[in-house]
Amino acid sequence: MNSSKRVPVTVLTGFLGSGKTTLLNRILSENHGKRIAVIENEFGEVGVDNELVIGAEEEIFEMNNGCICCTVRGDLIRILGNLMKRRDKFDYIMVETTGMADPGPVAQTFFMDEEVQRQLELDAIVTLVDAKHIEGHLDKMDEAGKQIAFADVILLNKTDLVSEADLERIERRISAMNAAAKVFHTRDAALPLDKVLNVGAFDLNRALAVDDKFLEPEYPFEWGGVYRLERGRHRMTLATGPDPSILLALVPASSADAAGLSAQVEAAVRVFADDEKEIAPGGRPVVPGNTCYRLALDQGPFQFDVDIAESGAYALFTEHHRDEFDLRIQSAELFAAREFKPDHEHDEEIKSVGITDPGALDSTRLNAWISQLLRDQGNDIFRMKGVLNVAGEDRRVVFQGVHMLFDAAPERKWGTRPRYNRLIFIGRNLDRAALESGFRACLA
Amino acid sequence: MPRVAQAARLIPGWETSLGDYVTALAWTPRGARLLAASADGGISVLEPEQGQVSTIGEHPRGALCVSVRADGEMYASGGQDGKLALWDAAALREVARLPGDAAWVEHVAFQPRGTLIAAAAGKHLKLWSPDGALVRTLSDHASTIAAIGWDSNGRQLAAAAYGGLWIHGVAGTPSASNVTVATHTLTWQGSALSVAWHPDNKIIASGMQDGTVHFWRSGARESAQMSGYPTKVRQTSWSASGRFLATGGGEQITVWDFRGKGPEGTRPLELNWHVDLVAALAFHPQSHYLASGGRDGRLALWHPGETLASLDAHQLPAIAAVLAWSADGKRLAVGCESGLVRLYDLA
């Protein structure tokens, strides 16, 4: 008796000025053959004459189970119920949230009400980001980070208002927070609509695309640069900085450019993992190789010698950003440099933790681990997604979750393809080491 | 095996089709007319004897609710245009269109044994006099009001919202200077979706978003909670005798027996027939007959207390959204999602 197909819903978030209205207007006016109903947070901004545009005033209802993250948009349940009375008039629904919205309650609304669940399906959370203002927003307001963390698709908008370098830095910060979202650069929120509609982000039947390159590891150093150094002794100087010491490593590079620098990153990680050697200003020199030096900065002036046996390109990696200490190698030219997100900084910040492993999981232990994790940290885990290799199951098990709502199902068979686990957690106060050890304890 | 007291059936009779989903139905006191609201905005008057349907007006964007005054001389309707409309029944003419304040006017009810008209829009519950004057605005509800209901004396007006029920005690004659309202709340930390007054006005029941039904007896600070429903409970209907409370909240109809000490700690009657969620429930105005509509498109007639089996069942061409018995109990009006309105005689 019911219409069998559920109506797809896209949730649109983003701060005031990020371009939500522009995107909505684009979607409503472009000739894509889809009839779209819109629930907007401020009636009158978009398509006023359109019968299928409804204004909503956000009302968050807490569930009476003592769980602070179990919330839904009560107004949305009512409005969607009413909208569905005219379901023959539209194929798609877009829900625009307020600028300062926490996407959690909106997303959960689609899983916590039986009638909504039966008739509607959440297609994707799309977040618009104002490239010019996002960094300031992220520094000051929790909601900005949450909107990025919950997103399946991020439109990095107003790219015309920032420089290439700024854009790169912003995108890296966004990717570090949410490694699973697809990021598009846009001006005026312009992009092909199939990138934001019918994304299928919550559809367990659609293959999850979580690439290796999204799961950027964390580094023990914040900065790296490549120099060309002539044979002989060079002087390295530092000014007083935030710490009484700094770790560094100097490794030979094949070329004095960005590629040469990147090629040495893994080597540098290994050097930093080794024992340190402490040196004082004017004492033993820094020599390229496998030594991790700890430069003592309690007694100035901070001058250290760097001895180079063979002229060539050398990559220097420092624990803290070199700008914090005004670290220089005198009369040496810096050819390329890079920043790295440190793993010791700001645990309370939102970040993504990715885990990959080829092993098979014991399903009982896995269920217990996930249940406990969601009970203890459900409020801090915003999204989780992944593919699992479960012992005794010849199909890929795909899962996705929002806070404590977790959904998993077997998908297509592994067949002859190599099996693996790939999970991503997006949230705050995430302890990477604890997540990894918890996961590994589930391996069969 | 319980013996059925009467074999009863629903015999299909007159029907018509409105433009769109039937959102509300209300009979006039002598059953000559049915007032109907439709999702396309239309307010219609159906006259089954004459086989006539007239659309008397509309609420642009959608009509949501209708009410008929006890004397049958005035009608009220509310809609997505954010307005309350008052209609003169004799002339079938709109006599006032009153502001709800931005939000949709989703619930409207004439005061029994009184003249006030209660209309809910968003968090505000407004009391109007028949000449269109605003008598009171009650705004202390914590969220958009989900349902309203007057008790049978017209002395208490309940509003369901997030946080429980707001009970407004209304006294005085309806000129703004001498209507007094005293409000108290019956709290439950959850979203209350329905209001159902026991016929003696001493118990009030409410279905909740969290899959529970709560009821408060007069003077009680705390509710009794009936839990275990698979989904939210939107349908709550008392029998005229006050013995039974029929509830939805799943595919099963759950009927609580309030005889003696009440249902607390007892097993309810479980009526199973629908294979999808219950969409509408209505107890007969005099007897224990109960009509139900489900999202499976089925319509069923029950007599809880006599038998757990349905007495009669029909497959409708569309899901029943609204059920309304005529005051004399002889006819059941069924309003469907397709716009179909069909009358059944109780035989």
Chai-1 contact restraints between the chains, C-beta under 6 A:
chainA,res_idxA,chainB,res_idxB,connection_type,confidence,min_distance_angstrom,max_distance_angstrom,comment,restraint_id
A,M1,B,D296,contact,1.0,0.0,6.0,A-B,restraint_1
A,M1,B,G297,contact,1.0,0.0,6.0,A-B,restraint_2
A,M1,B,I319,contact,1.0,0.0,6.0,A-B,restraint_3
A,E51,B,R61,contact,1.0,0.0,6.0,A-B,restraint_4
A,E59,B,S143,contact,1.0,0.0,6.0,A-B,restraint_5
A,F61,B,Y162,contact,1.0,0.0,6.0,A-B,restraint_6
A,F61,B,S191,contact,1.0,0.0,6.0,A-B,restraint_7
A,N64,B,Q189,contact,1.0,0.0,6.0,A-B,restraint_8
A,N64,B,G190,contact,1.0,0.0,6.0,A-B,restraint_9
A,N64,B,D210,contact,1.0,0.0,6.0,A-B,restraint_10
A,G74,B,S143,contact,1.0,0.0,6.0,A-B,restraint_11
A,G74,B,Y162,contact,1.0,0.0,6.0,A-B,restraint_12
A,G74,B,S191,contact,1.0,0.0,6.0,A-B,restraint_13
A,K85,B,Y21,contact,1.0,0.0,6.0,A-B,restraint_14
A,K85,B,A39,contact,1.0,0.0,6.0,A-B,restraint_15
A,R86,B,A39,contact,1.0,0.0,6.0,A-B,restraint_16
A,E114,B,T231,contact,1.0,0.0,6.0,A-B,restraint_17
